[in-house]
């Protein structure tokens, strides 16, 4: 029995460290996607950035299409797939504008408001309970946003408002994904995302097309592969770690993005960004702990 217990503990410890490794890769991928998107936007329009990100994603998933074709051809929930991806595409558009115009750390800090909207849309669309803990998390998140943007003390950058709208879109998108998982495998949801967002990106890009240069190719690959890698690595981490562990670790994206922004672009980030992000994170973390005790 002791040997079995020791083996189980060793396995658990191993899974913990492997999960942290996947989290590190996820954070690196998110930051890589941000840097790649910003560099692409130096020569291209934001709409082109979204198109080429999806195009790279198509090449990445292409080898898996034959295996997924039997489920894809059933066209399950195609209307919901379309709705989800229009919402997600719009959110990506707003988020990418923020990446181009704001310090990277500010973008990630404001993006952490997405769990607030997940709770709201889960209540409105899925019938999940909007508990006291979740309401308090929403209030804390709102306070955190006020600390970051500091209306009345500083001129509020319109791009910050777009990132907040992106967070709303991401929250709604996540809830719609949860509904889609009732009838669709996760891999199929990703394939539909690429297949729908690629023509959306092309149609948008053609309205503001600019010359594309060979020097942009590495940034396309970084942004496109980083987008898929970030979500894949996050899913792998969640398989091994509780969400209550993943969430505080994921907060490290804010200081890591600040470091990347400083080293690559010479950005400086105010104390208020970190304070506001900490308030948002703490509010959501406490809500998750309360939910687990119920």
Backbone as CSV, one residue per row, in Angstrom:
resi,resn,N_x,N_y,N_z,CA_x,CA_y,CA_z,C_x,C_y,C_z
1,UNK,0.835,-1.212,0.000,0.000,0.000,0.000,0.869,1.261,0.000
2,UNK,1.959,1.207,0.810,2.849,2.365,0.880,3.494,2.644,-0.467
3,UNK,3.918,1.550,-1.150,4.535,1.716,-2.459,3.552,2.327,-3.457
4,UNK,2.298,1.875,-3.407,1.277,2.415,-4.304,1.024,3.896,-4.026
5,UNK,1.010,4.233,-2.701,0.798,5.632,-2.325,1.947,6.509,-2.805
6,UNK,3.169,6.016,-2.625,4.339,6.772,-3.070,4.335,6.954,-4.585
7,UNK,3.930,5.874,-5.293,3.869,5.963,-6.752,2.828,6.984,-7.190
8,UNK,1.661,6.959,-6.507,0.596,7.907,-6.847,1.045,9.345,-6.588
9,UNK,1.748,9.550,-5.445,2.222,10.897,-5.120,3.266,11.371,-6.131
10,UNK,4.157,10.441,-6.520,5.187,10.802,-7.504,4.556,11.152,-8.844
11,UNK,3.530,10.374,-9.228,2.825,10.654,-10.484,2.132,12.006,-10.431
12,UNK,1.513,12.291,-9.272,0.820,13.569,-9.111,1.797,14.734,-9.203
13,UNK,2.974,14.575,-8.546,3.985,15.631,-8.610,4.491,15.815,-10.037
14,UNK,4.665,14.699,-10.727,5.129,14.765,-12.110,4.115,15.487,-12.992
15,UNK,2.828,15.144,-12.825,1.782,15.803,-13.598,1.724,17.296,-13.293
16,UNK,1.990,17.652,-12.034,1.974,19.059,-11.640,3.044,19.838,-12.414
17,UNK,4.263,19.299,-12.442,5.353,19.998,-13.121,5.170,19.994,-14.632
18,UNK,4.627,18.898,-15.159,4.332,18.863,-16.598,3.271,19.912,-16.931
19,UNK,2.258,20.033,-16.065,1.215,21.042,-16.265,1.773,22.448,-16.247
20,UNK,2.706,22.708,-15.317,3.338,24.028,-15.281,4.157,24.273,-16.551
21,UNK,4.774,23.215,-17.067,5.516,23.345,-18.320,4.605,23.747,-19.470
22,UNK,3.421,23.106,-19.540,2.450,23.474,-20.577,1.979,24.917,-20.388
23,UNK,1.815,25.352,-19.134,1.416,26.731,-18.881,2.482,27.704,-19.369
24,UNK,3.746,27.362,-19.133,4.840,28.222,-19.594,4.817,28.347,-21.116
25,UNK,4.574,27.219,-21.803,4.498,27.244,-23.262,3.292,28.059,-23.727
26,UNK,2.184,27.953,-22.998,0.988,28.718,-23.349,1.248,30.215,-23.240
27,UNK,1.874,30.630,-22.136,2.149,32.053,-21.952,3.117,32.569,-23.010
28,UNK,4.145,31.756,-23.310,5.092,32.150,-24.351,4.393,32.271,-25.702
29,UNK,3.438,31.374,-25.960,2.713,31.398,-27.232,1.838,32.643,-27.347
30,UNK,1.143,32.989,-26.260,0.307,34.194,-26.266,1.148,35.441,-26.544
31,UNK,2.286,35.534,-25.875,3.144,36.696,-26.074,3.729,36.690,-27.485
32,UNK,4.123,35.497,-27.962,4.626,35.392,-29.334,3.588,35.818,-30.354
33,UNK,2.331,35.392,-30.142,1.256,35.803,-31.044,1.091,37.323,-31.031
34,UNK,1.209,37.930,-29.848,1.061,39.378,-29.737,2.173,40.104,-30.486
35,UNK,3.413,39.649,-30.275,4.547,40.287,-30.943,4.439,40.107,-32.458
36,UNK,4.102,38.874,-32.898,3.952,38.625,-34.325,2.877,39.488,-34.947
37,UNK,1.744,39.634,-34.241,0.648,40.455,-34.753,1.052,41.919,-34.843
38,UNK,1.754,42.410,-33.825,2.172,43.812,-33.840,3.159,44.081,-34.971
39,UNK,4.088,43.156,-35.174,5.073,43.343,-36.242,4.414,43.285,-37.618
40,UNK,3.446,42.384,-37.802,2.723,42.327,-39.065,1.995,43.635,-39.338
41,UNK,1.449,44.226,-38.272,0.661,45.448,-38.428,1.511,46.658,-38.786
42,UNK,2.839,46.515,-38.734,3.698,47.618,-39.151,3.561,47.877,-40.659
43,UNK,3.299,46.801,-41.416,3.206,46.928,-42.872,1.829,46.586,-43.424
44,UNK,1.038,45.874,-42.653,-0.269,45.415,-43.129,-1.385,46.038,-42.304
45,UNK,-2.600,45.898,-42.802,-3.761,46.327,-42.035,-4.085,45.270,-40.981
46,UNK,-4.835,45.675,-39.950,-5.256,44.734,-38.902,-6.054,43.587,-39.517
47,UNK,-6.843,43.884,-40.541,-7.665,42.852,-41.182,-6.790,41.807,-41.877
48,UNK,-5.695,42.262,-42.473,-4.763,41.315,-43.077,-4.101,40.438,-42.010
49,UNK,-3.815,41.032,-40.870,-3.211,40.269,-39.774,-4.105,39.092,-39.398
50,UNK,-5.411,39.356,-39.265,-6.352,38.288,-38.903,-6.427,37.231,-39.997
51,UNK,-6.401,37.663,-41.245,-6.472,36.711,-42.355,-5.257,35.794,-42.370
52,UNK,-4.070,36.359,-42.273,-2.866,35.534,-42.361,-2.696,34.648,-41.128
53,UNK,-3.180,35.100,-39.969,-3.156,34.233,-38.789,-4.004,32.994,-39.028
54,UNK,-5.192,33.197,-39.600,-6.069,32.063,-39.893,-5.484,31.186,-40.994
55,UNK,-4.831,31.795,-41.981,-4.249,31.024,-43.076,-3.158,30.091,-42.565
56,UNK,-2.307,30.591,-41.691,-1.288,29.735,-41.081,-1.949,28.620,-40.289
57,UNK,-3.028,28.960,-39.580,-3.758,27.939,-38.823,-4.289,26.835,-39.713
58,UNK,-4.726,27.189,-40.928,-5.232,26.185,-41.866,-4.137,25.191,-42.234
59,UNK,-2.942,25.681,-42.495,-1.830,24.786,-42.828,-1.471,23.876,-41.651
60,UNK,-1.621,24.398,-40.438,-1.300,23.595,-39.257,-2.299,22.456,-39.072
61,UNK,-3.594,22.750,-39.289,-4.615,21.726,-39.040,-4.861,20.820,-40.240
62,UNK,-4.333,21.191,-41.421,-4.610,20.431,-42.648,-4.333,18.928,-42.511
63,UNK,-3.224,18.501,-41.886,-2.973,17.056,-41.783,-4.026,16.292,-40.987
64,UNK,-4.786,17.000,-40.131,-5.777,16.337,-39.292,-7.171,16.308,-39.914
65,UNK,-7.355,17.009,-41.038,-8.680,17.105,-41.646,-9.247,15.754,-42.079
66,UNK,-8.460,14.865,-42.710,-9.036,13.569,-43.108,-9.611,12.778,-41.926
67,UNK,-8.928,12.842,-40.792,-9.396,12.106,-39.625,-10.691,12.708,-39.067
68,UNK,-10.835,14.027,-39.190,-11.997,14.703,-38.620,-13.149,14.846,-39.610
69,UNK,-12.918,14.499,-40.876,-13.927,14.696,-41.908,-15.264,14.004,-41.611
70,UNK,-15.275,12.747,-41.097,-16.575,12.106,-40.827,-17.483,12.936,-39.920
71,UNK,-16.906,13.586,-38.909,-17.734,14.411,-38.033,-18.026,15.775,-38.661
72,UNK,-17.074,16.317,-39.393,-17.279,17.625,-40.013,-18.430,17.601,-41.002
73,UNK,-18.522,16.525,-41.795,-19.551,16.488,-42.843,-20.955,16.351,-42.280
74,UNK,-21.074,16.040,-40.999,-22.403,15.971,-40.385,-22.990,17.364,-40.126
75,UNK,-22.127,18.388,-40.181,-22.570,19.788,-40.073,-23.371,20.041,-38.792
76,UNK,-22.923,19.453,-37.711,-23.637,19.645,-36.451,-23.490,21.091,-35.963
77,UNK,-24.586,21.673,-35.551,-24.602,23.007,-34.930,-23.903,24.050,-35.793
78,UNK,-24.057,23.944,-37.111,-23.303,24.849,-37.986,-23.700,26.309,-37.757
79,UNK,-24.971,26.553,-37.443,-25.403,27.925,-37.164,-24.734,28.486,-35.924
80,UNK,-24.609,27.646,-34.903,-23.954,28.086,-33.676,-22.461,28.286,-33.907
81,UNK,-21.856,27.426,-34.726,-20.451,27.619,-35.095,-20.264,28.982,-35.759
82,UNK,-21.170,29.321,-36.671,-21.067,30.583,-37.401,-21.190,31.765,-36.444
83,UNK,-22.174,31.713,-35.543,-22.370,32.789,-34.569,-21.148,32.951,-33.682
84,UNK,-20.660,31.822,-33.173,-19.507,31.859,-32.275,-18.302,32.480,-32.961
85,UNK,-18.067,32.130,-34.195,-16.870,32.599,-34.871,-16.977,34.043,-35.339
86,UNK,-18.171,34.509,-35.638,-18.342,35.939,-35.928,-18.017,36.756,-34.681
87,UNK,-18.522,36.293,-33.530,-18.231,36.968,-32.263,-16.733,36.932,-31.971
88,UNK,-16.127,35.756,-32.116,-14.707,35.595,-31.810,-13.840,36.407,-32.770
89,UNK,-14.212,36.429,-34.047,-13.449,37.189,-35.044,-13.479,38.677,-34.712
90,UNK,-14.658,39.178,-34.344,-14.782,40.590,-33.979,-13.939,40.913,-32.750
91,UNK,-13.982,40.009,-31.761,-13.182,40.209,-30.552,-11.693,40.222,-30.883
92,UNK,-11.270,39.318,-31.770,-9.870,39.293,-32.182,-9.465,40.600,-32.856
93,UNK,-10.358,41.147,-33.649,-10.082,42.411,-34.346,-9.820,43.528,-33.331
94,UNK,-10.710,43.641,-32.337,-10.546,44.668,-31.310,-9.272,44.425,-30.495
95,UNK,-9.027,43.141,-30.155,-7.858,42.802,-29.342,-6.567,43.141,-30.084
96,UNK,-6.530,42.864,-31.382,-5.316,43.127,-32.157,-5.054,44.622,-32.272
97,UNK,-6.118,45.426,-32.380,-5.937,46.879,-32.359,-5.281,47.295,-31.044
98,UNK,-5.749,46.693,-29.940,-5.159,46.995,-28.638,-3.690,46.608,-28.574
99,UNK,-3.354,45.441,-29.136,-1.962,44.984,-29.137,-1.072,45.965,-29.877
100,UNK,-1.588,46.544,-30.945,-0.797,47.478,-31.754,-0.650,48.827,-31.059
101,UNK,-1.680,49.262,-30.335,-1.711,50.633,-29.822,-1.365,50.772,-28.346
102,UNK,-1.470,49.692,-27.568,-1.242,49.770,-26.125,-0.016,48.961,-25.724
103,UNK,0.561,49.238,-24.546,1.607,48.357,-24.025,1.064,46.937,-23.871
104,UNK,1.896,45.948,-24.145,1.436,44.558,-24.114,0.860,44.185,-22.751
105,UNK,1.496,44.634,-21.666,1.020,44.293,-20.331,-0.388,44.844,-20.082
106,UNK,-0.673,46.042,-20.590,-2.005,46.633,-20.416,-3.064,45.803,-21.128
107,UNK,-2.734,45.317,-22.313,-3.685,44.500,-23.072,-4.032,43.231,-22.296
108,UNK,-3.010,42.538,-21.795,-3.266,41.293,-21.079,-3.995,41.541,-19.764
109,UNK,-3.691,42.654,-19.096,-4.374,42.973,-17.851,-5.861,43.194,-18.086
110,UNK,-6.197,43.979,-19.113,-7.604,44.232,-19.422,-8.311,42.976,-19.911
111,UNK,-7.572,42.094,-20.579,-8.161,40.853,-21.083,-8.616,39.939,-19.953
112,UNK,-8.031,40.107,-18.757,-8.393,39.265,-17.624,-9.804,39.552,-17.110
113,UNK,-10.503,40.530,-17.700,-11.902,40.759,-17.336,-12.826,39.750,-18.018
114,UNK,-12.316,38.947,-18.939,-13.163,37.997,-19.668,-13.946,37.060,-18.748
115,UNK,-13.358,36.526,-17.631,-14.143,35.643,-16.761,-15.404,36.282,-16.206
116,UNK,-15.393,37.613,-16.047,-16.596,38.309,-15.585,-17.736,38.071,-16.578
117,UNK,-17.433,38.210,-17.856,-18.446,38.062,-18.886,-18.821,36.604,-19.111
118,UNK,-17.879,35.710,-18.861,-18.208,34.282,-18.929,-19.312,33.962,-17.923
119,UNK,-19.167,34.472,-16.699,-20.180,34.224,-15.669,-21.537,34.786,-16.078
120,UNK,-21.529,35.998,-16.641,-22.792,36.625,-17.032,-23.462,35.852,-18.170
121,UNK,-22.711,35.539,-19.229,-23.302,34.853,-20.372,-23.682,33.413,-20.039
122,UNK,-22.941,32.774,-19.137,-23.316,31.423,-18.710,-24.660,31.449,-17.987
123,UNK,-24.895,32.517,-17.232,-26.197,32.678,-16.572,-27.291,32.969,-17.595
124,UNK,-27.007,33.855,-18.548,-28.022,34.285,-19.506,-28.337,33.222,-20.552
125,UNK,-27.330,32.475,-21.002,-27.513,31.553,-22.125,-27.560,30.084,-21.725
126,UNK,-26.867,29.739,-20.645,-26.812,28.324,-20.245,-27.631,28.028,-18.994
127,UNK,-28.150,29.083,-18.371,-28.958,28.868,-17.172,-28.155,28.566,-15.930
128,UNK,-26.838,28.828,-15.950,-26.015,28.596,-14.769,-26.320,29.671,-13.724
129,UNK,-26.146,29.303,-12.458,-26.458,30.226,-11.382,-25.425,31.348,-11.312
130,UNK,-25.925,32.562,-11.133,-25.052,33.708,-10.919,-24.954,33.908,-9.414
131,UNK,-23.996,33.220,-8.795,-23.884,33.169,-7.347,-23.329,34.465,-6.775
132,UNK,-23.400,34.562,-5.448,-22.853,35.729,-4.749,-21.357,35.878,-5.035
133,UNK,-20.642,34.739,-5.050,-19.198,34.784,-5.309,-18.910,35.348,-6.694
134,UNK,-19.697,34.950,-7.678,-19.473,35.441,-9.036,-19.833,36.918,-9.160
135,UNK,-20.887,37.339,-8.442,-21.246,38.753,-8.452,-20.138,39.601,-7.837
136,UNK,-19.562,39.118,-6.726,-18.461,39.834,-6.100,-17.252,39.888,-7.026
137,UNK,-17.027,38.792,-7.764,-15.922,38.780,-8.732,-16.148,39.833,-9.815
138,UNK,-17.394,39.977,-10.254,-17.714,40.982,-11.264,-17.451,42.396,-10.745
139,UNK,-17.846,42.627,-9.491,-17.615,43.944,-8.898,-16.111,44.216,-8.783
140,UNK,-15.378,43.198,-8.302,-13.926,43.343,-8.188,-13.279,43.581,-9.538
141,UNK,-13.763,42.881,-10.553,-13.226,43.074,-11.900,-13.468,44.486,-12.402
142,UNK,-14.658,45.013,-12.120,-14.974,46.383,-12.551,-14.061,47.390,-11.857
143,UNK,-13.809,47.167,-10.567,-12.899,48.053,-9.830,-11.492,47.972,-10.422
144,UNK,-11.065,46.746,-10.764,-9.743,46.568,-11.359,-9.593,47.321,-12.666
145,UNK,-10.644,47.295,-13.470,-10.610,48.034,-14.742,-10.485,49.533,-14.490
146,UNK,-11.236,50.049,-13.513,-11.154,51.471,-13.198,-9.748,51.855,-12.745
147,UNK,-9.094,50.957,-11.999,-7.735,51.232,-11.544,-6.777,51.296,-12.731
148,UNK,-6.980,50.407,-13.710,-6.079,50.362,-14.873,-6.260,51.584,-15.773
149,UNK,-7.506,51.884,-16.122,-7.733,52.985,-17.074,-7.759,54.349,-16.393
150,UNK,-8.088,54.389,-15.076,-8.052,55.602,-14.262,-8.771,56.773,-14.933
151,UNK,-10.073,56.624,-15.222,-10.803,57.745,-15.830,-10.872,58.928,-14.866
152,UNK,-10.683,60.118,-15.387,-10.668,61.314,-14.552,-9.287,61.702,-14.090
153,UNK,-8.356,60.728,-14.074,-6.973,61.010,-13.690,-6.068,61.077,-14.908
154,UNK,-6.386,60.276,-15.914,-5.615,60.264,-17.149,-6.591,60.224,-18.322
155,UNK,-6.109,60.608,-19.496,-6.923,60.492,-20.701,-7.040,59.011,-21.050
156,UNK,-8.259,58.527,-21.168,-8.487,57.112,-21.442,-8.251,56.845,-22.925
157,UNK,-7.350,55.937,-23.216,-7.056,55.572,-24.601,-8.227,54.782,-25.163
158,UNK,-8.789,55.208,-26.304,-9.908,54.444,-26.885,-9.573,52.975,-27.118
159,UNK,-8.296,52.668,-27.354,-7.908,51.274,-27.574,-8.180,50.427,-26.345
160,UNK,-8.113,51.027,-25.139,-8.427,50.276,-23.920,-9.888,49.844,-23.936
161,UNK,-10.764,50.719,-24.423,-12.175,50.352,-24.548,-12.382,49.213,-25.525
162,UNK,-11.607,49.197,-26.610,-11.713,48.107,-27.582,-11.252,46.782,-26.985
163,UNK,-10.206,46.819,-26.158,-9.752,45.584,-25.515,-10.816,45.076,-24.545
164,UNK,-11.487,45.984,-23.855,-12.566,45.569,-22.963,-13.720,44.946,-23.759
165,UNK,-14.030,45.531,-24.914,-15.046,44.926,-25.778,-14.596,43.548,-26.262
166,UNK,-13.292,43.421,-26.542,-12.756,42.115,-26.937,-12.944,41.104,-25.822
167,UNK,-12.736,41.525,-24.576,-12.929,40.625,-23.440,-14.381,40.167,-23.340
168,UNK,-15.312,41.084,-23.629,-16.737,40.696,-23.661,-16.965,39.637,-24.735
169,UNK,-16.389,39.877,-25.918,-16.536,38.920,-27.011,-15.925,37.571,-26.681
170,UNK,-14.748,37.578,-26.048,-14.116,36.317,-25.672,-14.961,35.564,-24.643
171,UNK,-15.570,36.325,-23.716,-16.434,35.687,-22.726,-17.629,35.013,-23.373
172,UNK,-18.291,35.713,-24.308,-19.425,35.129,-25.011,-18.981,33.950,-25.867
173,UNK,-17.845,34.090,-26.532,-17.328,33.008,-27.374,-17.081,31.751,-26.571
174,UNK,-16.515,31.908,-25.363,-16.218,30.744,-24.532,-17.494,30.018,-24.117
175,UNK,-18.526,30.780,-23.788,-19.799,30.170,-23.405,-20.417,29.438,-24.597
176,UNK,-20.312,30.015,-25.787,-20.830,29.345,-26.978,-20.031,28.074,-27.283
177,UNK,-18.717,28.105,-27.008,-17.918,26.886,-27.176,-18.407,25.799,-26.225
178,UNK,-18.745,26.201,-25.007,-19.243,25.216,-24.041,-20.514,24.552,-24.558
179,UNK,-21.382,25.337,-25.196,-22.591,24.755,-25.792,-22.238,23.838,-26.957
180,UNK,-21.251,24.228,-27.736,-20.860,23.419,-28.892,-20.280,22.073,-28.477
181,UNK,-19.613,22.023,-27.322,-18.992,20.768,-26.885,-20.020,19.689,-26.573
182,UNK,-21.292,20.063,-26.473,-22.327,19.058,-26.234,-22.490,18.127,-27.431
183,UNK,-22.174,18.626,-28.632,-22.358,17.821,-29.841,-21.125,17.757,-30.728
184,UNK,-20.061,18.453,-30.343,-18.872,18.519,-31.199,-17.613,18.249,-30.392
185,UNK,-16.683,17.515,-31.001,-15.383,17.289,-30.389,-14.577,18.588,-30.405
186,UNK,-13.709,18.803,-29.400,-12.911,20.039,-29.365,-12.120,20.283,-30.649
187,UNK,-11.535,19.229,-31.217,-10.747,19.400,-32.442,-11.626,19.886,-33.592
188,UNK,-12.860,19.411,-33.648,-13.786,19.830,-34.701,-14.157,21.297,-34.526
189,UNK,-14.304,21.735,-33.282,-14.604,23.142,-33.018,-13.475,24.030,-33.525
190,UNK,-12.232,23.592,-33.325,-11.078,24.357,-33.806,-11.071,24.408,-35.333
191,UNK,-11.371,23.282,-35.978,-11.383,23.250,-37.446,-12.452,24.204,-37.986
192,UNK,-13.636,24.162,-37.397,-14.681,25.087,-37.835,-14.252,26.536,-37.634
193,UNK,-13.521,26.792,-36.552,-13.033,28.146,-36.308,-12.169,28.630,-37.468
194,UNK,-11.239,27.776,-37.911,-10.358,28.163,-39.014,-11.153,28.293,-40.311
195,UNK,-12.032,27.321,-40.583,-12.766,27.315,-41.847,-13.719,28.503,-41.979
196,UNK,-14.242,28.976,-40.860,-15.155,30.124,-40.904,-14.378,31.446,-40.864
197,UNK,-13.371,31.515,-40.008,-12.669,32.783,-39.843,-11.717,33.090,-40.994
198,UNK,-11.281,32.074,-41.722,-10.415,32.336,-42.875,-11.136,33.153,-43.948
199,UNK,-12.323,32.753,-44.417,-13.018,33.602,-45.404,-13.464,34.938,-44.818
200,UNK,-13.820,34.968,-43.522,-14.151,36.251,-42.894,-12.945,37.185,-42.943
201,UNK,-11.772,36.632,-42.626,-10.559,37.432,-42.649,-10.212,37.898,-44.047
202,UNK,-10.402,37.018,-45.038,-10.104,37.388,-46.421,-11.030,38.500,-46.891
203,UNK,-12.325,38.364,-46.618,-13.288,39.387,-47.038,-12.964,40.729,-46.394
204,UNK,-12.585,40.704,-45.114,-12.237,41.952,-44.432,-10.930,42.522,-44.965
205,UNK,-9.946,41.641,-45.199,-8.628,42.096,-45.648,-8.694,42.744,-47.020
206,UNK,-9.559,42.242,-47.897,-9.658,42.785,-49.252,-10.156,44.226,-49.257
207,UNK,-10.797,44.661,-48.180,-11.264,46.050,-48.096,-10.142,47.006,-47.700
208,UNK,-9.025,46.447,-47.244,-7.903,47.302,-46.844,-6.599,46.540,-47.086
209,UNK,-6.391,46.114,-48.330,-5.234,45.279,-48.659,-4.002,46.149,-48.928
210,UNK,-2.905,45.744,-48.334,-1.641,46.443,-48.520,-0.585,45.448,-48.995
211,UNK,0.473,45.928,-49.623,1.500,44.999,-50.123,2.073,44.126,-49.018
212,UNK,2.270,42.852,-49.360,2.842,41.887,-48.416,4.261,41.563,-48.871
213,UNK,5.193,41.585,-47.937,6.599,41.367,-48.263,7.093,40.059,-47.665
214,UNK,8.127,39.495,-48.279,8.694,38.237,-47.785,9.175,38.365,-46.348
215,UNK,9.620,39.559,-45.962,10.114,39.779,-44.603,9.013,39.619,-43.557
216,UNK,7.732,39.683,-43.996,6.615,39.525,-43.059,6.343,38.057,-42.721
217,UNK,6.881,37.138,-43.514,6.558,35.717,-43.348,6.869,35.177,-41.953
218,UNK,8.048,35.453,-41.379,8.310,34.930,-40.027,7.288,35.411,-38.997
219,UNK,6.841,36.660,-39.141,5.857,37.185,-38.183,4.492,36.526,-38.395
220,UNK,4.148,36.216,-39.656,2.907,35.471,-39.918,2.943,34.120,-39.221
221,UNK,4.076,33.423,-39.374,4.209,32.097,-38.769,4.144,32.185,-37.248
222,UNK,4.804,33.199,-36.683,4.794,33.362,-35.227,3.388,33.646,-34.720
223,UNK,2.679,34.556,-35.388,1.330,34.922,-34.948,0.349,33.771,-35.140
224,UNK,0.393,33.112,-36.304,-0.552,32.034,-36.587,-0.303,30.804,-35.746
225,UNK,0.957,30.352,-35.695,1.278,29.174,-34.889,1.110,29.478,-33.406
226,UNK,1.445,30.707,-32.995,1.291,31.082,-31.598,-0.158,31.051,-31.149
227,UNK,-1.078,31.473,-32.019,-2.499,31.477,-31.669,-2.999,30.065,-31.385
228,UNK,-2.677,29.109,-32.277,-3.114,27.731,-32.066,-2.383,27.091,-30.891
229,UNK,-1.089,27.337,-30.807,-0.288,26.746,-29.742,-0.745,27.207,-28.367
230,UNK,-1.098,28.480,-28.246,-1.505,29.021,-26.944,-2.704,28.270,-26.394
231,UNK,-3.719,28.048,-27.230,-4.936,27.373,-26.768,-4.699,25.881,-26.558
232,UNK,-3.875,25.273,-27.413,-3.571,23.849,-27.245,-2.818,23.615,-25.934
233,UNK,-1.812,24.447,-25.669,-1.018,24.282,-24.446,-1.856,24.551,-23.210
234,UNK,-2.754,25.528,-23.292,-3.635,25.799,-22.159,-4.533,24.600,-21.862
235,UNK,-5.071,23.985,-22.915,-5.919,22.803,-22.738,-5.128,21.663,-22.097
236,UNK,-3.876,21.475,-22.520,-3.029,20.438,-21.943,-2.768,20.714,-20.460
237,UNK,-2.551,21.982,-20.123,-2.320,22.335,-18.722,-3.560,22.056,-17.878
238,UNK,-4.745,22.399,-18.416,-5.987,22.188,-17.671,-6.300,20.704,-17.474
239,UNK,-5.754,19.847,-18.335,-5.920,18.405,-18.148,-5.164,17.916,-16.921
240,UNK,-4.126,18.639,-16.517,-3.240,18.183,-15.450,-3.345,18.994,-14.168
241,UNK,-3.848,20.215,-14.270,-3.913,21.102,-13.119,-5.327,21.609,-12.911
242,UNK,-5.680,21.889,-11.654,-6.960,22.513,-11.366,-6.967,23.938,-11.912
243,UNK,-8.151,24.383,-12.284,-8.274,25.758,-12.785,-7.832,26.767,-11.735
244,UNK,-7.997,26.420,-10.439,-7.588,27.320,-9.366,-6.077,27.495,-9.321
245,UNK,-5.332,26.567,-9.919,-3.880,26.705,-10.029,-3.522,27.406,-11.332
246,UNK,-4.203,27.036,-12.398,-3.901,27.598,-13.717,-4.120,29.102,-13.731
247,UNK,-5.190,29.560,-13.099,-5.541,30.981,-13.184,-4.469,31.895,-12.586
248,UNK,-3.997,31.638,-11.338,-2.936,32.509,-10.821,-1.649,32.421,-11.630
249,UNK,-1.318,31.231,-12.129,-0.112,31.090,-12.949,-0.263,31.888,-14.238
250,UNK,-1.465,31.838,-14.828,-1.703,32.554,-16.075,-1.549,34.062,-15.892
251,UNK,-1.752,34.552,-14.670,-1.569,35.968,-14.390,-0.135,36.410,-14.669
252,UNK,0.807,35.457,-14.656,2.202,35.785,-14.948,2.357,36.351,-16.363
253,UNK,1.337,36.172,-17.192,1.398,36.771,-18.531,1.573,38.290,-18.467
254,UNK,1.008,38.926,-17.435,1.089,40.388,-17.348,2.537,40.843,-17.130
255,UNK,3.240,40.365,-16.072,4.640,40.804,-15.935,5.537,40.305,-17.066
256,UNK,5.266,39.096,-17.589,6.079,38.606,-18.707,5.870,39.465,-19.953
257,UNK,4.620,39.873,-20.186,4.348,40.765,-21.317,5.021,42.119,-21.098
258,UNK,5.052,42.582,-19.840,5.727,43.844,-19.546,7.220,43.740,-19.848
259,UNK,7.818,42.595,-19.486,9.244,42.387,-19.761,9.494,42.342,-21.264
260,UNK,8.635,41.582,-21.974,8.789,41.497,-23.432,8.615,42.866,-24.075
261,UNK,7.627,43.613,-23.614,7.397,44.949,-24.164,8.566,45.881,-23.903
262,UNK,9.171,45.751,-22.726,10.324,46.596,-22.391,11.538,46.231,-23.236
263,UNK,11.806,44.911,-23.357,12.997,44.469,-24.076,12.891,44.699,-25.582
264,UNK,11.693,44.489,-26.140,11.537,44.570,-27.595,11.173,45.978,-28.052
265,UNK,10.283,46.640,-27.290,9.759,47.928,-27.752,10.103,49.105,-26.829
266,UNK,10.805,48.833,-25.739,11.139,49.910,-24.810,9.933,50.464,-24.082
267,UNK,8.884,49.648,-23.882,7.660,50.099,-23.211,7.874,50.182,-21.703
268,UNK,7.237,51.142,-21.092,7.168,51.213,-19.641,5.714,51.060,-19.227
269,UNK,5.476,50.373,-18.128,4.116,50.096,-17.663,3.969,50.649,-16.259
270,UNK,2.863,51.344,-16.007,2.670,51.976,-14.710,2.296,50.958,-13.634
271,UNK,2.492,51.358,-12.409,2.118,50.556,-11.250,0.628,50.219,-11.271
272,UNK,-0.189,51.138,-11.791,-1.641,50.954,-11.752,-2.092,49.771,-12.608
273,UNK,-1.369,49.467,-13.668,-1.715,48.310,-14.492,-1.585,47.029,-13.681
274,UNK,-0.476,46.905,-12.949,-0.266,45.702,-12.148,-1.253,45.630,-10.983
275,UNK,-1.542,46.767,-10.364,-2.497,46.775,-9.262,-3.885,46.384,-9.750
276,UNK,-4.323,46.991,-10.853,-5.643,46.645,-11.389,-5.735,45.193,-11.800
277,UNK,-4.677,44.687,-12.448,-4.668,43.282,-12.855,-4.723,42.367,-11.641
278,UNK,-4.014,42.745,-10.565,-4.030,41.935,-9.345,-5.425,41.906,-8.727
279,UNK,-6.137,43.041,-8.757,-7.505,43.089,-8.218,-8.429,42.187,-9.036
280,UNK,-8.314,42.246,-10.371,-9.141,41.404,-11.243,-8.853,39.935,-10.981
281,UNK,-7.577,39.581,-10.919,-7.194,38.195,-10.699,-7.683,37.702,-9.347
282,UNK,-7.442,38.490,-8.296,-7.837,38.075,-6.955,-9.346,37.881,-6.862
283,UNK,-10.105,38.765,-7.477,-11.574,38.648,-7.443,-12.031,37.349,-8.079
284,UNK,-11.478,37.023,-9.245,-11.869,35.796,-9.923,-11.371,34.560,-9.193
285,UNK,-10.172,34.639,-8.626,-9.607,33.505,-7.896,-10.444,33.194,-6.657
286,UNK,-10.851,34.226,-5.923,-11.680,34.008,-4.738,-13.032,33.421,-5.113
287,UNK,-13.576,33.867,-6.250,-14.852,33.305,-6.699,-14.706,31.823,-7.027
288,UNK,-13.599,31.444,-7.667,-13.365,30.044,-7.998,-13.214,29.199,-6.738
289,UNK,-12.520,29.729,-5.731,-12.364,28.997,-4.469,-13.712,28.796,-3.793
290,UNK,-14.537,29.843,-3.820,-15.866,29.732,-3.211,-16.721,28.702,-3.935
291,UNK,-16.615,28.671,-5.265,-17.384,27.695,-6.053,-16.946,26.262,-5.719
292,UNK,-15.660,26.054,-5.510,-15.163,24.705,-5.217,-15.620,24.224,-3.851
293,UNK,-15.886,25.150,-2.914,-16.342,24.760,-1.552,-17.817,24.447,-1.518
294,UNK,-18.559,24.813,-2.555,-20.016,24.602,-2.561,-20.365,23.129,-2.721
